[in-house]
Amino acid sequence: MAVNYANRGKLFENDIIRSNTAYKHKKWAFVEKTEPIFHQLPSHYLPKRLQGQKQYKIGYYEGKGFVDFFGVCQGRALAFEAKSTTIKTSFPLKNINAQQVADLEFWHQLGGISFVLIQFEQQREVYILHYPDLKKWWDGALNGERKSIPYDWFVMNCEKVKSTRGVILDYLSGLGIQ
């Protein structure tokens, strides 16, 4: 039986979106989810019965756009990826691609705050992996070192994201900027 990974992490993503909505209502931050780049084809590609109806579009996703989320808090720009793993003992670096690392690096070099929210599904825990730490692990993997980050390393070195201040995943508190 084939395994469908299409909605893996969707609950995690929805919790982040709900947290971002709470931040916006509290006027603490404005953070939005980015959408993949969609290339719309001309309407004549639609079946005849649907042509001329504005609610129908046909096209394809050209690939992932920018990082998963970006925004601003207290005058600081934020950009982050959200990743989830079912592996209990580590986070596989193959869950992040080179373009995502490059986007986070660019944001970091411009003075923004860039990070990855990592959810360990089995432990029901979320950690903040700051870009400089991601870069060390990423470069190590490219040089033949570990291809994953041990769960215990997150526990000892990363901020655990908690549900506080009326926010489901209060990552701003974990970043120390709100």
N, C-alpha and C positions, 0 to 999 in steps of 0.2 A: 504494500500500500504506500503511495506517495505521500510525503509530508508536505503540507502547505505552510510556508513561512510568511505568507503575504501579510498577515495581521499580527505577526509577532512583534511585541513592543508597542502595539496600538494603545493598550491601556496605560502604559507608561507615558506615551506621548500625550494622551488625553489628560493625564494628571498634570503634566507640564503646562498644557494649554490652560487648564483650570487655574493653576497657580499663577500664570501670567495674567489671567483675567482678574484675579484677586489683587495682584500688584497694581494693575491699572486702576481698579476701583479705589484702592487705598492711596493712589497717586504716588506710589513708591518707585514705579518703573513702567516702561512701555516696551514690551518684548513681544515680537510676532514670530509665527512659524512661517518659514519660507516654503514655497511650492516649487516643484520641479518645473523646468522650462517646457512649456507645451507649444508645439508647432501646429497651428490650425491649418487644415487643408481647405481649399476653396469649397464652397457649398455644393458645387455640382458633383462632388464625391458622395454626398448624402443620397440615400434612396429618394426617388421622386416624391414619395408621399411626405417626406420630412423637409424637403427643400423649401426655403422661405420661412421656416419656423426658427426664430432666434434662439430658443432654448436648446436646440440641438447643434452640436459641434462634432466634427470628425477631425482627427489628427493623431499625433503621437507625441510621447515624451522624448525630448532630445537627450535627456540625461538629467542627472541631479543638478540642481542649481547651486546656490551658495550653501552655507552651513544650514543645519536644521532650524535654528532660532537665532535672531539677532535683535538688538534693541539698545536702550539707554537707561541708566540708573544713576542719579545724582551727577549728571554730566559725564559719566563714563560709558563708553560704548562696550556692549557685550556681544559676543558671538560664541555659540556653542553647538555641539553635536549632542545627540541623545542616543545612547547605545544600551542594549539590553542583552544579557546572556543567561542561558539556562545552565551553564557550567558552574558547578559549585566552588571549585578550587582556584579558578583563574578567569581572567578576561582575555580572550584571544585577540591579538592585534589585527588579525585578518578581518575583524568586524569593522575596521576603519580603513578607508582607502587613501591612497597617496594624495589625491586632490583635496580631500577633507583636511588632511594634515597641513597641506600647503595653504589652504584658506585660513585655517586657524593661525598658522605661522605669520601670514601676511597681516592679519588683524592684530596679532600680538606686537609685531614690529611697528605698527602704526600707533601703538600706545593703548589699544583696546584690551579688554579683559577677554581672553579666550580660554575655553575649557571644554571638557566632555563630562556630561552626566552619565555615569555608568550604573546601570541597575543590575544587581544580582538577583534574579527572579526567585531562586530557591530560598535565599536568605531574606528576601523581601527588604533589601537594603539598597540605597542609592548613595553613591559617593561622587565627589567633585574631583576630577583629574585635571589639574591645571596644565596649560599647554607646555610649559618647560619640562614638566615631568613626563608628559606624553612624548615629547621630542626625544628625551633620553632613552625611553623604552623603544621607541620607533627606530632610532638610529642603531641601537643595540641589536635589534632584530635584523636590520639590514646588514649588519656586520657579523651575522652568524650566531648571535647570542639568543636568549629566550625569545620565543615567538608569542609569549603571553605574559600578562602581569599577574602575579599570584594574588589571590584574594587577601591573604594575610598582609601583603604590602599595603593594600587599600586601607585595611583596618588600622595599621600603624602609622600611615603617612598622609592619608587623605581625610578631608572633612566629610563626615556622614551627614547627608541631607535629612532633616527631620520635618515633621509636620508641626509647625509652630506659628504663632501669631495669626491664626486663622487661614494659613496657607498650607495646602496639602504637601507640596514639596518646596519648602522654604529655602531654596538654594541661595538667595541673596543673603540670608543670615549666615549661611555657610561660607559665603565669599567674604563676609565681613564688610559689605558696602551698604547695608541698609539695616 
